Amino acid sequence: MRDRYNSPRETESFRKFMVGEPDDLAWHQNWLAMIREAAAEGRQFCRVRVVSFPLSDYSRFGLWISQFVNKAGDDIRYLTQDQAEETDLPRHDYWLFDSRKLIKMHFGDDDRFLGGEVIADPATIVQHNYWRDAAWHHAVRRNEFASE
């Protein structure tokens, strides 16, 4: 749901992206390896990124990286902020694990990740599952979105 994530791990890679320098994404290799291993074991990873249009520099960077993440086995799809508003999606980031564990993400004014809050309320978890399904229904596959 954010146009920028201020992650210190990505700073150098983002800089390289902005000036067109090659990048081996060394900082991201552990994540990619974990996704490949999990996908090989039959576990599914999927997410929808909600982005403003036109894309921010950071969203363009994320779109570039998502090609490698998708190849590893994480099905990333895209939805515009306008579509998210029409679908009545929440304005916060969250992760769902096995449709039953909800982590609501918190960020500071500087866009840095502050931590995740475990939400245990069943009704709230069901609502977030509904939002996930609605977002997924309207989202566009990464390669299709990138070609538009």
N, CA, C and O atoms as a GROMACS GRO file, in nm:
protein
  592
    1MET      N    1   0.081  -0.120   0.000
    1MET     CA    2   0.000   0.000   0.000
    1MET      C    3   0.085   0.126   0.000
    1MET      O    4   0.032   0.237  -0.005
    2ARG      N    5   0.214   0.112   0.005
    2ARG     CA    6   0.302   0.229   0.018
    2ARG      C    7   0.379   0.251  -0.112
    2ARG      O    8   0.412   0.156  -0.184
    3ASP      N    9   0.407   0.376  -0.142
    3ASP     CA   10   0.487   0.409  -0.260
    3ASP      C   11   0.636   0.405  -0.231
    3ASP      O   12   0.717   0.421  -0.322
    4ARG      N   13   0.671   0.384  -0.106
    4ARG     CA   14   0.812   0.380  -0.068
    4ARG      C   15   0.827   0.301   0.061
    4ARG      O   16   0.746   0.312   0.152
    5TYR      N   17   0.932   0.222   0.066
    5TYR     CA   18   0.972   0.152   0.187
    5TYR      C   19   1.118   0.189   0.210
    5TYR      O   20   1.204   0.162   0.126
    6ASN      N   21   1.144   0.249   0.322
    6ASN     CA   22   1.277   0.298   0.352
    6ASN      C   23   1.354   0.189   0.426
    6ASN      O   24   1.366   0.191   0.548
    7SER      N   25   1.405   0.094   0.349
    7SER     CA   26   1.478  -0.018   0.407
    7SER      C   27   1.627   0.001   0.385
    7SER      O   28   1.672   0.006   0.271
    8PRO      N   29   1.705   0.013   0.492
    8PRO     CA   30   1.849   0.032   0.478
    8PRO      C   31   1.916  -0.078   0.394
    8PRO      O   32   2.015  -0.051   0.326
    9ARG      N   33   1.863  -0.200   0.398
    9ARG     CA   34   1.920  -0.310   0.319
    9ARG      C   35   1.914  -0.283   0.169
    9ARG      O   36   1.997  -0.334   0.094
   10GLU      N   37   1.817  -0.204   0.126
   10GLU     CA   38   1.797  -0.180  -0.017
   10GLU      C   39   1.864  -0.054  -0.069
   10GLU      O   40   1.866  -0.032  -0.190
   11THR      N   41   1.919   0.027   0.017
   11THR     CA   42   1.968   0.160  -0.021
   11THR      C   43   2.065   0.155  -0.138
   11THR      O   44   2.047   0.228  -0.236
   12GLU      N   45   2.166   0.071  -0.131
   12GLU     CA   46   2.266   0.066  -0.237
   12GLU      C   47   2.207   0.011  -0.367
   12GLU      O   48   2.238   0.060  -0.476
   13SER      N   49   2.124  -0.090  -0.356
   13SER     CA   50   2.061  -0.148  -0.474
   13SER      C   51   1.969  -0.046  -0.540
   13SER      O   52   1.965  -0.036  -0.663
   14PHE      N   53   1.895   0.029  -0.461
   14PHE     CA   54   1.807   0.133  -0.515
   14PHE      C   55   1.890   0.241  -0.585
   14PHE      O   56   1.853   0.288  -0.693
   15ARG      N   57   2.000   0.279  -0.525
   15ARG     CA   58   2.087   0.379  -0.587
   15ARG      C   59   2.136   0.330  -0.723
   15ARG      O   60   2.132   0.404  -0.822
   16LYS      N   61   2.181   0.205  -0.729
   16LYS     CA   62   2.227   0.147  -0.855
   16LYS      C   63   2.116   0.145  -0.959
   16LYS      O   64   2.138   0.176  -1.076
   17PHE      N   65   1.997   0.108  -0.916
   17PHE     CA   66   1.882   0.105  -1.007
   17PHE      C   67   1.858   0.244  -1.066
   17PHE      O   68   1.834   0.258  -1.186
   18MET      N   69   1.864   0.344  -0.981
   18MET     CA   70   1.834   0.480  -1.027
   18MET      C   71   1.937   0.533  -1.127
   18MET      O   72   1.902   0.615  -1.213
   19VAL      N   73   2.060   0.489  -1.118
   19VAL     CA   74   2.163   0.538  -1.211
   19VAL      C   75   2.194   0.436  -1.321
   19VAL      O   76   2.283   0.459  -1.404
   20GLY      N   77   2.122   0.324  -1.324
   20GLY     CA   78   2.139   0.226  -1.429
   20GLY      C   79   2.260   0.137  -1.417
   20GLY      O   80   2.306   0.080  -1.516
   21GLU      N   81   2.313   0.123  -1.296
   21GLU     CA   82   2.427   0.034  -1.274
   21GLU      C   83   2.378  -0.109  -1.253
   21GLU      O   84   2.270  -0.130  -1.199
   22PRO      N   85   2.456  -0.208  -1.296
   22PRO     CA   86   2.418  -0.348  -1.271
   22PRO      C   87   2.420  -0.380  -1.122
   22PRO      O   88   2.492  -0.317  -1.044
   23ASP      N   89   2.339  -0.478  -1.084
   23ASP     CA   90   2.328  -0.515  -0.943
   23ASP      C   91   2.302  -0.664  -0.934
   23ASP      O   92   2.213  -0.716  -1.001
   24ASP      N   93   2.379  -0.733  -0.852
   24ASP     CA   94   2.359  -0.878  -0.835
   24ASP      C   95   2.260  -0.910  -0.723
   24ASP      O   96   2.233  -1.027  -0.696
   25LEU      N   97   2.205  -0.807  -0.660
   25LEU     CA   98   2.107  -0.825  -0.552
   25LEU      C   99   2.157  -0.916  -0.442
   25LEU      O  100   2.082  -0.998  -0.389
   26ALA      N  101   2.284  -0.902  -0.407
   26ALA     CA  102   2.344  -0.987  -0.303
   26ALA      C  103   2.264  -0.982  -0.173
   26ALA      O  104   2.250  -1.084  -0.106
   27TRP      N  105   2.213  -0.867  -0.138
   27TRP     CA  106   2.137  -0.849  -0.014
   27TRP      C  107   2.006  -0.928  -0.015
   27TRP      O  108   1.947  -0.951   0.091
   28HIS      N  109   1.960  -0.971  -0.133
   28HIS     CA  110   1.829  -1.035  -0.148
   28HIS      C  111   1.839  -1.187  -0.171
   28HIS      O  112   1.737  -1.255  -0.179
   29GLN      N  113   1.961  -1.239  -0.181
   29GLN     CA  114   1.979  -1.379  -0.219
   29GLN      C  115   1.924  -1.477  -0.115
   29GLN      O  116   1.872  -1.582  -0.153
   30ASN      N  117   1.935  -1.446   0.014
   30ASN     CA  118   1.879  -1.537   0.116
   30ASN      C  119   1.727  -1.550   0.102
   30ASN      O  120   1.672  -1.659   0.115
   31TRP      N  121   1.662  -1.438   0.077
   31TRP     CA  122   1.516  -1.439   0.058
   31TRP      C  123   1.480  -1.523  -0.064
   31TRP      O  124   1.391  -1.607  -0.058
   32LEU      N  125   1.548  -1.499  -0.175
   32LEU     CA  126   1.520  -1.574  -0.298
   32LEU      C  127   1.544  -1.723  -0.278
   32LEU      O  128   1.466  -1.805  -0.328
   33ALA      N  129   1.649  -1.760  -0.207
   33ALA     CA  130   1.677  -1.901  -0.180
   33ALA      C  131   1.567  -1.962  -0.094
   33ALA      O  132   1.525  -2.076  -0.118
   34MET      N  133   1.519  -1.889   0.005
   34MET     CA  134   1.412  -1.939   0.090
   34MET      C  135   1.284  -1.960   0.009
   34MET      O  136   1.215  -2.060   0.028
   35ILE      N  137   1.253  -1.868  -0.081
   35ILE     CA  138   1.133  -1.881  -0.165
   35ILE      C  139   1.147  -2.003  -0.256
   35ILE      O  140   1.054  -2.082  -0.269
   36ARG      N  141   1.263  -2.018  -0.320
   36ARG     CA  142   1.285  -2.134  -0.408
   36ARG      C  143   1.268  -2.265  -0.332
   36ARG      O  144   1.203  -2.357  -0.381
   37GLU      N  145   1.326  -2.273  -0.214
   37GLU     CA  146   1.316  -2.395  -0.133
   37GLU      C  147   1.172  -2.423  -0.093
   37GLU      O  148   1.124  -2.536  -0.104
   38ALA      N  149   1.103  -2.321  -0.047
   38ALA     CA  150   0.964  -2.339  -0.005
   38ALA      C  151   0.876  -2.378  -0.124
   38ALA      O  152   0.790  -2.466  -0.111
   39ALA      N  153   0.897  -2.315  -0.238
   39ALA     CA  154   0.818  -2.348  -0.357
   39ALA      C  155   0.844  -2.492  -0.401
   39ALA      O  156   0.752  -2.562  -0.442
   40ALA      N  157   0.969  -2.536  -0.391
   40ALA     CA  158   1.004  -2.674  -0.426
   40ALA      C  159   0.934  -2.774  -0.334
   40ALA      O  160   0.907  -2.887  -0.374
   41GLU      N  161   0.906  -2.732  -0.211
   41GLU     CA  162   0.836  -2.817  -0.114
   41GLU      C  163   0.684  -2.808  -0.129
   41GLU      O  164   0.611  -2.874  -0.056
   42GLY      N  165   0.637  -2.726  -0.224
   42GLY     CA  166   0.495  -2.714  -0.250
   42GLY      C  167   0.424  -2.603  -0.176
   42GLY      O  168   0.302  -2.589  -0.185
   43ARG      N  169   0.500  -2.522  -0.102
   43ARG     CA  170   0.438  -2.409  -0.033
   43ARG      C  171   0.416  -2.295  -0.131
   43ARG      O  172   0.495  -2.276  -0.224
   44GLN      N  173   0.310  -2.220  -0.110
   44GLN     CA  174   0.271  -2.113  -0.201
   44GLN      C  175   0.296  -1.976  -0.138
   44GLN      O  176   0.260  -1.952  -0.023
   45PHE      N  177   0.357  -1.889  -0.215
   45PHE     CA  178   0.375  -1.749  -0.176
   45PHE      C  179   0.306  -1.664  -0.282
   45PHE      O  180   0.327  -1.684  -0.402
   46CYS      N  181   0.224  -1.572  -0.237
   46CYS     CA  182   0.162  -1.480  -0.332
   46CYS      C  183   0.133  -1.349  -0.259
   46CYS      O  184   0.108  -1.346  -0.138
   47ARG      N  185   0.137  -1.243  -0.336
   47ARG     CA  186   0.105  -1.113  -0.278
   47ARG      C  187   0.060  -1.016  -0.386
   47ARG      O  188   0.086  -1.035  -0.505
   48VAL      N  189  -0.008  -0.914  -0.341
   48VAL     CA  190  -0.051  -0.806  -0.429
   48VAL      C  191   0.016  -0.679  -0.380
   48VAL      O  192   0.009  -0.645  -0.262
   49ARG      N  193   0.081  -0.611  -0.472
   49ARG     CA  194   0.140  -0.480  -0.441
   49ARG      C  195   0.045  -0.375  -0.495
   49ARG      O  196   0.009  -0.376  -0.613
   50VAL      N  197   0.006  -0.285  -0.409
   50VAL     CA  198  -0.080  -0.174  -0.448
   50VAL      C  199   0.010  -0.053  -0.469
   50VAL      O  200   0.082  -0.012  -0.379
   51VAL      N  201   0.004   0.003  -0.590
   51VAL     CA  202   0.093   0.112  -0.628
   51VAL      C  203   0.017   0.230  -0.684
   51VAL      O  204  -0.090   0.214  -0.744
   52SER      N  205   0.072   0.349  -0.665
   52SER     CA  206   0.017   0.469  -0.727
   52SER      C  207   0.062   0.471  -0.873
   52SER      O  208   0.163   0.412  -0.910
   53PHE      N  209  -0.015   0.539  -0.952
   53PHE     CA  210   0.020   0.553  -1.093
   53PHE      C  211   0.016   0.700  -1.129
   53PHE      O  212  -0.085   0.765  -1.102
   54PRO      N  213   0.120   0.755  -1.190
   54PRO     CA  214   0.238   0.686  -1.237
   54PRO      C  215   0.321   0.632  -1.120
   54PRO      O  216   0.312   0.682  -1.007
   55LEU      N  217   0.400   0.532  -1.149
   55LEU     CA  218   0.480   0.466  -1.046
   55LEU      C  219   0.585   0.559  -0.988
   55LEU      O  220   0.648   0.637  -1.061
   56SER      N  221   0.604   0.551  -0.858
   56SER     CA  222   0.715   0.622  -0.794
   56SER      C  223   0.844   0.552  -0.835
   56SER      O  224   0.842   0.439  -0.884
   57ASP      N  225   0.957   0.618  -0.813
   57ASP     CA  226   1.086   0.555  -0.842
   57ASP      C  227   1.101   0.426  -0.762
   57ASP      O  228   1.150   0.325  -0.814
   58TYR      N  229   1.058   0.428  -0.638
   58TYR     CA  230   1.070   0.308  -0.556
   58TYR      C  231   0.981   0.195  -0.609
   58TYR      O  232   1.023   0.080  -0.608
   59SER      N  233   0.860   0.227  -0.655
   59SER     CA  234   0.772   0.124  -0.711
   59SER      C  235   0.830   0.066  -0.840
   59SER      O  236   0.816  -0.053  -0.865
   60ARG      N  237   0.895   0.149  -0.920
   60ARG     CA  238   0.962   0.098  -1.040
   60ARG      C  239   1.075   0.002  -1.000
   60ARG      O  240   1.093  -0.102  -1.064
   61PHE      N  241   1.149   0.038  -0.896
   61PHE     CA  242   1.254  -0.048  -0.842
   61PHE      C  243   1.194  -0.181  -0.794
   61PHE      O  244   1.247  -0.287  -0.825
   62GLY      N  245   1.084  -0.174  -0.721
   62GLY     CA  246   1.018  -0.296  -0.674
   62GLY      C  247   0.968  -0.382  -0.788
   62GLY      O  248   0.975  -0.505  -0.782
   63LEU      N  249   0.918  -0.319  -0.892
   63LEU     CA  250   0.871  -0.393  -1.010
   63LEU      C  251   0.988  -0.465  -1.077
   63LEU      O  252   0.973  -0.579  -1.122
   64TRP      N  253   1.103  -0.399  -1.083
   64TRP     CA  254   1.222  -0.462  -1.140
   64TRP      C  255   1.264  -0.584  -1.057
   64TRP      O  256   1.290  -0.691  -1.112
   65ILE      N  257   1.269  -0.567  -0.926
   65ILE     CA  258   1.310  -0.678  -0.838
   65ILE      C  259   1.209  -0.793  -0.843
   65ILE      O  260   1.247  -0.910  -0.830
   66SER      N  261   1.083  -0.761  -0.860
   66SER     CA  262   0.980  -0.865  -0.857
   66SER      C  263   0.996  -0.969  -0.966
   66SER      O  264   0.946  -1.081  -0.952
   67GLN      N  265   1.065  -0.936  -1.075
   67GLN     CA  266   1.089  -1.038  -1.178
   67GLN      C  267   1.172  -1.154  -1.122
   67GLN      O  268   1.149  -1.269  -1.156
   68PHE      N  269   1.268  -1.122  -1.037
   68PHE     CA  270   1.353  -1.226  -0.977
   68PHE      C  271   1.278  -1.303  -0.868
   68PHE      O  272   1.294  -1.424  -0.854
   69VAL      N  273   1.196  -1.232  -0.794
   69VAL     CA  274   1.118  -1.294  -0.687
   69VAL      C  275   1.013  -1.387  -0.748
   69VAL      O  276   0.991  -1.498  -0.698
   70ASN      N  277   0.948  -1.342  -0.855
   70ASN     CA  278   0.851  -1.429  -0.924
   70ASN      C  279   0.918  -1.556  -0.976
   70ASN      O  280   0.863  -1.665  -0.963
   71LYS      N  281   1.036  -1.541  -1.036
   71LYS     CA  282   1.108  -1.659  -1.087
   71LYS      C  283   1.142  -1.756  -0.975
   71LYS      O  284   1.148  -1.877  -0.997
   72ALA      N  285   1.163  -1.705  -0.855
   72ALA     CA  286   1.194  -1.791  -0.740
   72ALA      C  287   1.071  -1.866  -0.691
   72ALA      O  288   1.084  -1.970  -0.626
   73GLY      N  289   0.950  -1.814  -0.722
   73GLY     CA  290   0.829  -1.885  -0.683
   73GLY      C  291   0.727  -1.804  -0.606
   73GLY      O  292   0.626  -1.859  -0.562
   74ASP      N  293   0.750  -1.674  -0.589
   74ASP     CA  294   0.656  -1.586  -0.520
   74ASP      C  295   0.573  -1.514  -0.626
   74ASP      O  296   0.627  -1.433  -0.701
   75ASP      N  297   0.446  -1.543  -0.634
   75ASP     CA  298   0.358  -1.485  -0.736
   75ASP      C  299   0.315  -1.345  -0.693
   75ASP      O  300   0.221  -1.328  -0.616
   76ILE      N  301   0.385  -1.245  -0.745
   76ILE     CA  302   0.356  -1.105  -0.712
   76ILE      C  303   0.270  -1.046  -0.822
   76ILE      O  304   0.302  -1.057  -0.941
   77ARG      N  305   0.162  -0.984  -0.782
   77ARG     CA  306   0.070  -0.918  -0.876
   77ARG      C  307   0.053  -0.773  -0.835
   77ARG      O  308   0.090  -0.733  -0.725
   78TYR      N  309  -0.006  -0.695  -0.925
   78TYR     CA  310  -0.014  -0.550  -0.905
   78TYR      C  311  -0.156  -0.499  -0.920
   78TYR      O  312  -0.236  -0.550  -0.998
   79LEU      N  313  -0.183  -0.396  -0.841
   79LEU     CA  314  -0.312  -0.328  -0.839
   79LEU      C  315  -0.282  -0.180  -0.817
   79LEU      O  316  -0.197  -0.146  -0.735
   80THR      N  317  -0.351  -0.093  -0.888
   80THR     CA  318  -0.328   0.050  -0.867
   80THR      C  319  -0.404   0.098  -0.743
   80THR      O  320  -0.501   0.036  -0.700
   81GLN      N  321  -0.360   0.208  -0.688
   81GLN     CA  322  -0.427   0.268  -0.572
   81GLN      C  323  -0.574   0.296  -0.605
   81GLN      O  324  -0.661   0.273  -0.521
   82ASP      N  325  -0.602   0.345  -0.726
   82ASP     CA  326  -0.741   0.372  -0.765
   82ASP      C  327  -0.825   0.246  -0.760
   82ASP      O  328  -0.938   0.248  -0.711
   83GLN      N  329  -0.771   0.135  -0.811
   83GLN     CA  330  -0.844   0.009  -0.807
   83GLN      C  331  -0.862  -0.039  -0.663
   83GLN      O  332  -0.967  -0.094  -0.628
   84ALA      N  333  -0.762  -0.017  -0.579
   84ALA     CA  334  -0.771  -0.056  -0.438
   84ALA      C  335  -0.882   0.023  -0.369
   84ALA      O  336  -0.956  -0.033  -0.288
   85GLU      N  337  -0.892   0.151  -0.400
   85GLU     CA  338  -0.999   0.232  -0.340
   85GLU      C  339  -1.136   0.186  -0.388
   85GLU      O  340  -1.230   0.180  -0.309
   86GLU      N  341  -1.148   0.154  -0.517
   86GLU     CA  342  -1.275   0.105  -0.571
   86GLU      C  343  -1.313  -0.029  -0.509
   86GLU      O  344  -1.432  -0.059  -0.493
   87THR      N  345  -1.214  -0.109  -0.474
   87THR     CA  346  -1.237  -0.240  -0.414
   87THR      C  347  -1.253  -0.230  -0.263
   87THR      O  348  -1.281  -0.330  -0.196
   88ASP      N  349  -1.234  -0.109  -0.209
   88ASP     CA  350  -1.251  -0.083  -0.067
   88ASP      C  351  -1.150  -0.158   0.020
   88ASP      O  352  -1.183  -0.209   0.127
   89LEU      N  353  -1.025  -0.164  -0.029
   89LEU     CA  354  -0.919  -0.229   0.046
   89LEU      C  355  -0.870  -0.138   0.159
   89LEU      O  356  -0.885  -0.016   0.151
   90PRO      N  357  -0.811  -0.196   0.261
   90PRO     CA  358  -0.760  -0.115   0.372
   90PRO      C  359  -0.637  -0.035   0.327
   90PRO      O  360  -0.580  -0.063   0.222
   91ARG      N  361  -0.598   0.062   0.406
   91ARG     CA  362  -0.484   0.149   0.374
   91ARG      C  363  -0.358   0.104   0.446
   91ARG      O  364  -0.264   0.184   0.458
   92HIS      N  365  -0.352  -0.018   0.494
   92HIS     CA  366  -0.232  -0.065   0.563
   92HIS      C  367  -0.181  -0.194   0.500
   92HIS      O  368  -0.256  -0.268   0.437
   93ASP      N  369  -0.052  -0.219   0.520
   93ASP     CA  370   0.012  -0.341   0.473
   93ASP      C  371  -0.011  -0.452   0.576
   93ASP      O  372  -0.015  -0.427   0.696
   94TYR      N  373  -0.025  -0.573   0.526
   94TYR     CA  374  -0.037  -0.687   0.616
   94TYR      C  375   0.008  -0.813   0.544
   94TYR      O  376   0.010  -0.820   0.421
   95TRP      N  377   0.041  -0.912   0.623
   95TRP     CA  378   0.074  -1.046   0.574
   95TRP      C  379  -0.025  -1.143   0.637
   95TRP      O  380  -0.060  -1.132   0.754
   96LEU      N  381  -0.068  -1.238   0.556
   96LEU     CA  382  -0.149  -1.350   0.605
   96LEU      C  383  -0.068  -1.477   0.586
   96LEU      O  384  -0.015  -1.501   0.477
   97PHE      N  385  -0.060  -1.557   0.689
   97PHE     CA  386   0.009  -1.685   0.681
   97PHE      C  387  -0.095  -1.795   0.694
   97PHE      O  388  -0.165  -1.805   0.795
   98ASP      N  389  -0.105  -1.878   0.590
   98ASP     CA  390  -0.200  -1.990   0.588
   98ASP      C  391  -0.342  -1.945   0.616
   98ASP      O  392  -0.422  -2.020   0.673
   99SER      N  393  -0.374  -1.824   0.576
   99SER     CA  394  -0.509  -1.766   0.590
   99SER      C  395  -0.557  -1.757   0.734
   99SER      O  396  -0.676  -1.731   0.758
  100ARG      N  397  -0.468  -1.777   0.830
  100ARG     CA  398  -0.514  -1.777   0.969
  100ARG      C  399  -0.428  -1.696   1.064
  100ARG      O  400  -0.470  -1.669   1.177
  101LYS      N  401  -0.310  -1.658   1.023
  101LYS     CA  402  -0.225  -1.575   1.108
  101LYS      C  403  -0.205  -1.441   1.038
  101LYS      O  404  -0.154  -1.434   0.926
  102LEU      N  405  -0.246  -1.335   1.105
  102LEU     CA  406  -0.243  -1.201   1.048
  102LEU      C  407  -0.137  -1.117   1.118
  102LEU      O  408  -0.132  -1.108   1.241
  103ILE      N  409  -0.053  -1.054   1.037
  103ILE     CA  410   0.047  -0.961   1.088
  103ILE      C  411   0.021  -0.827   1.020
  103ILE      O  412   0.034  -0.814   0.898
  104LYS      N  413  -0.014  -0.727   1.099
  104LYS     CA  414  -0.034  -0.591   1.047
  104LYS      C  415   0.099  -0.518   1.058
  104LYS      O  416   0.160  -0.514   1.165
  105MET      N  417   0.144  -0.459   0.948
  105MET     CA  418   0.272  -0.391   0.944
  105MET      C  419   0.258  -0.246   0.989
  105MET      O  420   0.159  -0.180   0.961
  106HIS      N  421   0.361  -0.199   1.059
  106HIS     CA  422   0.363  -0.060   1.105
  106HIS      C  423   0.490   0.008   1.053
  106HIS      O  424   0.598  -0.051   1.053
  107PHE      N  425   0.473   0.133   1.009
  107PHE     CA  426   0.583   0.210   0.952
  107PHE      C  427   0.587   0.349   1.015
  107PHE      O  428   0.484   0.404   1.056
  108GLY      N  429   0.708   0.403   1.024
  108GLY     CA  430   0.725   0.538   1.076
  108GLY      C  431   0.701   0.643   0.969
  108GLY      O  432   0.679   0.611   0.852
  109ASP      N  433   0.704   0.769   1.010
  109ASP     CA  434   0.686   0.879   0.917
  109ASP      C  435   0.792   0.881   0.808
  109ASP      O  436   0.770   0.937   0.701
  110ASP      N  437   0.908   0.820   0.836
  110ASP     CA  438   1.017   0.814   0.739
  110ASP      C  439   1.009   0.688   0.651
  110ASP      O  440   1.104   0.657   0.579
  111ASP      N  441   0.897   0.617   0.655
  111ASP     CA  442   0.872   0.497   0.576
  111ASP      C  443   0.955   0.376   0.617
  111ASP      O  444   0.965   0.279   0.542
  112ARG      N  445   1.014   0.380   0.736
  112ARG     CA  446   1.090   0.265   0.786
  112ARG      C  447   0.995   0.171   0.860
  112ARG      O  448   0.904   0.213   0.931
  113PHE      N  449   1.020   0.043   0.842
  113PHE     CA  450   0.941  -0.060   0.908
  113PHE      C  451   0.967  -0.056   1.058
  113PHE      O  452   1.082  -0.064   1.101
  114LEU      N  453   0.861  -0.045   1.136
  114LEU     CA  454   0.872  -0.040   1.282
  114LEU      C  455   0.845  -0.176   1.346
  114LEU      O  456   0.890  -0.202   1.458
  115GLY      N  457   0.774  -0.261   1.276
  115GLY     CA  458   0.744  -0.392   1.330
  115GLY      C  459   0.607  -0.441   1.287
  115GLY      O  460   0.528  -0.367   1.229
  116GLY      N  461   0.582  -0.567   1.316
  116GLY     CA  462   0.454  -0.627   1.283
  116GLY      C  463   0.375  -0.658   1.409
  116GLY      O  464   0.431  -0.701   1.510
  117GLU      N  465   0.248  -0.637   1.400
  117GLU     CA  466   0.157  -0.663   1.512
  117GLU      C  467   0.076  -0.789   1.481
  117GLU      O  468   0.006  -0.794   1.379
  118VAL      N  469   0.085  -0.889   1.566
  118VAL     CA  470   0.006  -1.011   1.547
  118VAL      C  471  -0.137  -0.980   1.589
  118VAL      O  472  -0.162  -0.936   1.701
  119ILE      N  473  -0.229  -1.005   1.499
  119ILE     CA  474  -0.372  -0.983   1.525
  119ILE      C  475  -0.437  -1.120   1.543
  119ILE      O  476  -0.428  -1.205   1.455
  120ALA      N  477  -0.502  -1.140   1.656
  120ALA     CA  478  -0.561  -1.271   1.688
  120ALA      C  479  -0.713  -1.274   1.673
  120ALA      O  480  -0.772  -1.382   1.675
  121ASP      N  481  -0.777  -1.159   1.659
  121ASP     CA  482  -0.923  -1.154   1.651
  121ASP      C  483  -0.972  -1.226   1.525
  121ASP      O  484  -0.937  -1.185   1.414
  122PRO      N  485  -1.052  -1.332   1.540
  122PRO     CA  486  -1.096  -1.409   1.424
  122PRO      C  487  -1.172  -1.326   1.319
  122PRO      O  488  -1.152  -1.346   1.200
  123ALA      N  489  -1.259  -1.236   1.362
  123ALA     CA  490  -1.335  -1.155   1.267
  123ALA      C  491  -1.243  -1.065   1.185
  123ALA      O  492  -1.265  -1.046   1.065
  124THR      N  493  -1.140  -1.011   1.248
  124THR     CA  494  -1.044  -0.926   1.177
  124THR      C  495  -0.964  -1.009   1.077
  124THR      O  496  -0.935  -0.963   0.967
  125ILE      N  497  -0.928  -1.130   1.115
  125ILE     CA  498  -0.855  -1.219   1.025
  125ILE      C  499  -0.941  -1.254   0.904
  125ILE      O  500  -0.892  -1.253   0.791
  126VAL      N  501  -1.068  -1.285   0.927
  126VAL     CA  502  -1.159  -1.316   0.817
  126VAL      C  503  -1.171  -1.196   0.724
  126VAL      O  504  -1.170  -1.213   0.602
  127GLN      N  505  -1.184  -1.075   0.779
  127GLN     CA  506  -1.194  -0.954   0.697
  127GLN      C  507  -1.070  -0.937   0.610
  127GLN      O  508  -1.081  -0.902   0.492
  128HIS      N  509  -0.953  -0.961   0.665
  128HIS     CA  510  -0.829  -0.949   0.588
  128HIS      C  511  -0.818  -1.057   0.481
  128HIS      O  512  -0.760  -1.034   0.375
  129ASN      N  513  -0.871  -1.175   0.508
  129ASN     CA  514  -0.877  -1.279   0.404
  129ASN      C  515  -0.966  -1.233   0.289
  129ASN      O  516  -0.933  -1.253   0.173
  130TYR      N  517  -1.078  -1.172   0.322
  130TYR     CA  518  -1.168  -1.118   0.218
  130TYR      C  519  -1.094  -1.013   0.135
  130TYR      O  520  -1.100  -1.016   0.012
  131TRP      N  521  -1.025  -0.921   0.202
  131TRP     CA  522  -0.951  -0.817   0.129
  131TRP      C  523  -0.844  -0.879   0.041
  131TRP      O  524  -0.823  -0.835  -0.072
  132ARG      N  525  -0.774  -0.981   0.093
  132ARG     CA  526  -0.672  -1.049   0.013
  132ARG      C  527  -0.734  -1.107  -0.114
  132ARG      O  528  -0.680  -1.091  -0.223
  133ASP      N  529  -0.847  -1.176  -0.098
  133ASP     CA  530  -0.911  -1.238  -0.213
  133ASP      C  531  -0.961  -1.134  -0.313
  133ASP      O  532  -0.950  -1.155  -0.434
  134ALA      N  533  -1.016  -1.024  -0.264
  134ALA     CA  534  -1.063  -0.918  -0.353
  134ALA      C  535  -0.946  -0.856  -0.429
  134ALA      O  536  -0.956  -0.832  -0.550
  135ALA      N  537  -0.837  -0.829  -0.360
  135ALA     CA  538  -0.718  -0.772  -0.424
  135ALA      C  539  -0.666  -0.869  -0.531
  135ALA      O  540  -0.634  -0.827  -0.642
  136TRP      N  541  -0.657  -0.996  -0.496
  136TRP     CA  542  -0.605  -1.097  -0.589
  136TRP      C  543  -0.692  -1.105  -0.714
  136TRP      O  544  -0.640  -1.117  -0.825
  137HIS      N  545  -0.823  -1.098  -0.696
  137HIS     CA  546  -0.918  -1.106  -0.808
  137HIS      C  547  -0.895  -0.993  -0.909
  137HIS      O  548  -0.907  -1.014  -1.029
  138HIS      N  549  -0.864  -0.875  -0.860
  138HIS     CA  550  -0.850  -0.758  -0.947
  138HIS      C  551  -0.706  -0.731  -0.991
  138HIS      O  552  -0.683  -0.652  -1.082
  139ALA      N  553  -0.611  -0.795  -0.928
  139ALA     CA  554  -0.470  -0.767  -0.956
  139ALA      C  555  -0.426  -0.827  -1.090
  139ALA      O  556  -0.486  -0.921  -1.142
  140VAL      N  557  -0.320  -0.768  -1.144
  140VAL     CA  558  -0.264  -0.807  -1.272
  140VAL      C  559  -0.129  -0.875  -1.248
  140VAL      O  560  -0.051  -0.831  -1.164
  141ARG      N  561  -0.103  -0.981  -1.321
  141ARG     CA  562   0.027  -1.049  -1.309
  141ARG      C  563   0.141  -0.952  -1.334
  141ARG      O  564   0.127  -0.857  -1.412
  142ARG      N  565   0.253  -0.976  -1.268
  142ARG     CA  566   0.368  -0.886  -1.274
  142ARG      C  567   0.411  -0.856  -1.418
  142ARG      O  568   0.428  -0.739  -1.453
  143ASN      N  569   0.428  -0.957  -1.500
  143ASN     CA  570   0.478  -0.934  -1.636
  143ASN      C  571   0.379  -0.854  -1.720
  143ASN      O  572   0.420  -0.771  -1.801
  144GLU      N  573   0.251  -0.879  -1.701
  144GLU     CA  574   0.150  -0.802  -1.772
  144GLU      C  575   0.152  -0.656  -1.727
  144GLU      O  576   0.145  -0.565  -1.809
  145PHE      N  577   0.160  -0.635  -1.597
  145PHE     CA  578   0.166  -0.499  -1.542
  145PHE      C  579   0.290  -0.426  -1.593
  145PHE      O  580   0.282  -0.310  -1.630
  146ALA      N  581   0.404  -0.495  -1.594
  146ALA     CA  582   0.530  -0.432  -1.635
  146ALA      C  583   0.528  -0.394  -1.782
  146ALA      O  584   0.595  -0.299  -1.823
  147SER      N  585   0.452  -0.466  -1.862
  147SER     CA  586   0.448  -0.436  -2.006
  147SER      C  587   0.352  -0.322  -2.040
  147SER      O  588   0.356  -0.269  -2.150
  148GLU      N  589   0.267  -0.285  -1.946
  148GLU     CA  590   0.169  -0.177  -1.972
  148GLU      C  591   0.230  -0.041  -1.966
  148GLU      O  592   0.161   0.059  -1.985
   0.00000   0.00000   0.00000
